[in-house]
Amino acid sequence: MPEPRFLLLSDVAAELNVSDSQVYHMVRSGELPAIKVGGRGQWRVERAKLEEYIAGKYAETAAWVRDNPLAEREAD
């Protein structure tokens, strides 16, 4: 059975190991693309968009690590 194209915010939270409210904030701020569906306007995140978001975070982290190297410990 193929993975679903769209995820609930709770599914995204589980994937990222963060709270539902953190994912809701990411969606509402535009950091993580999502759509509203149904009469109640429930949020859904496309799996491909989540994967793009994760890849972008890897790139941001790599750039931060590159620009902020660990300081060498002085020899005692």
CYANA upper distance limits for C-alpha pairs under 8 A (distance plus 0.5 A):
  4 PRO  CA     47 ARG  CA      8.14
  5 ARG  CA     46 GLU  CA      6.20
  5 ARG  CA     47 ARG  CA      6.05
  5 ARG  CA     48 ALA  CA      8.21
  6 PHE  CA     44 ARG  CA      6.30
  6 PHE  CA     45 VAL  CA      5.91
  6 PHE  CA     46 GLU  CA      4.86
  6 PHE  CA     47 ARG  CA      6.23
  7 LEU  CA     11 ASP  CA      6.29
  7 LEU  CA     12 VAL  CA      6.96
  7 LEU  CA     44 ARG  CA      5.92
  7 LEU  CA     45 VAL  CA      5.63
  7 LEU  CA     46 GLU  CA      6.68
  7 LEU  CA     47 ARG  CA      7.02
  8 LEU  CA     12 VAL  CA      6.95
  8 LEU  CA     43 TRP  CA      7.22
  8 LEU  CA     44 ARG  CA      5.69
  8 LEU  CA     45 VAL  CA      7.10
  9 LEU  CA     13 ALA  CA      6.63
  9 LEU  CA     20 ASP  CA      6.84
  9 LEU  CA     23 VAL  CA      6.87
  9 LEU  CA     24 TYR  CA      7.39
  9 LEU  CA     43 TRP  CA      7.20
  9 LEU  CA     44 ARG  CA      6.93
  9 LEU  CA     45 VAL  CA      7.48
 10 SER  CA     14 ALA  CA      6.73
 10 SER  CA     19 SER  CA      8.44
 10 SER  CA     20 ASP  CA      5.95
 10 SER  CA     23 VAL  CA      8.48
 11 ASP  CA     15 GLU  CA      6.74
 12 VAL  CA     16 LEU  CA      6.69
 12 VAL  CA     20 ASP  CA      8.49
 12 VAL  CA     23 VAL  CA      7.59
 12 VAL  CA     45 VAL  CA      8.07
 12 VAL  CA     50 LEU  CA      8.26
 13 ALA  CA     17 ASN  CA      6.14
 13 ALA  CA     18 VAL  CA      5.51
 13 ALA  CA     19 SER  CA      6.05
 13 ALA  CA     20 ASP  CA      5.85
 13 ALA  CA     22 GLN  CA      8.20
 13 ALA  CA     23 VAL  CA      6.50
 14 ALA  CA     18 VAL  CA      7.07
 14 ALA  CA     19 SER  CA      8.25
 18 VAL  CA     22 GLN  CA      6.99
 18 VAL  CA     23 VAL  CA      7.83
 19 SER  CA     23 VAL  CA      7.13
 20 ASP  CA     24 TYR  CA      6.71
 21 SER  CA     25 HIS  CA      6.67
 22 GLN  CA     26 MET  CA      6.75
 23 VAL  CA     27 VAL  CA      6.69
 24 TYR  CA     28 ARG  CA      6.57
 25 HIS  CA     29 SER  CA      6.41
 26 MET  CA     30 GLY  CA      6.75
 26 MET  CA     31 GLU  CA      5.55
 26 MET  CA     32 LEU  CA      5.91
 27 VAL  CA     31 GLU  CA      6.49
 27 VAL  CA     32 LEU  CA      5.36
 27 VAL  CA     33 PRO  CA      6.59
 27 VAL  CA     34 ALA  CA      6.69
 32 LEU  CA     49 LYS  CA      8.12
 32 LEU  CA     50 LEU  CA      7.85
 32 LEU  CA     53 TYR  CA      7.17
 33 PRO  CA     45 VAL  CA      7.23
 33 PRO  CA     49 LYS  CA      7.07
 34 ALA  CA     43 TRP  CA      7.01
 34 ALA  CA     44 ARG  CA      6.09
 34 ALA  CA     45 VAL  CA      5.06
 34 ALA  CA     46 GLU  CA      7.32
 35 ILE  CA     43 TRP  CA      6.12
 35 ILE  CA     44 ARG  CA      5.90
 35 ILE  CA     45 VAL  CA      7.03
 36 LYS  CA     41 GLY  CA      5.29
 36 LYS  CA     42 GLN  CA      5.69
 36 LYS  CA     43 TRP  CA      5.01
 36 LYS  CA     44 ARG  CA      6.77
 37 VAL  CA     41 GLY  CA      5.40
 37 VAL  CA     42 GLN  CA      5.81
 37 VAL  CA     43 TRP  CA      6.90
 37 VAL  CA     44 ARG  CA      7.72
 38 GLY  CA     42 GLN  CA      6.79
 45 VAL  CA     49 LYS  CA      7.38
 45 VAL  CA     50 LEU  CA      7.34
 46 GLU  CA     50 LEU  CA      6.93
 47 ARG  CA     51 GLU  CA      6.77
 48 ALA  CA     52 GLU  CA      6.71
 49 LYS  CA     53 TYR  CA      6.57
 50 LEU  CA     54 ILE  CA      6.70
 51 GLU  CA     55 ALA  CA      6.67
 52 GLU  CA     56 GLY  CA      6.62
 53 TYR  CA     57 LYS  CA      6.77
 54 ILE  CA     58 TYR  CA      6.83
 55 ALA  CA     59 ALA  CA      6.87
 56 GLY  CA     60 GLU  CA      6.66
 57 LYS  CA     61 THR  CA      6.51
 58 TYR  CA     62 ALA  CA      6.61
 59 ALA  CA     63 ALA  CA      6.72
 60 GLU  CA     64 TRP  CA      6.68
 61 THR  CA     65 VAL  CA      6.60
 62 ALA  CA     66 ARG  CA      6.61
 63 ALA  CA     67 ASP  CA      6.62
 64 TRP  CA     68 ASN  CA      6.41
 65 VAL  CA     69 PRO  CA      6.49
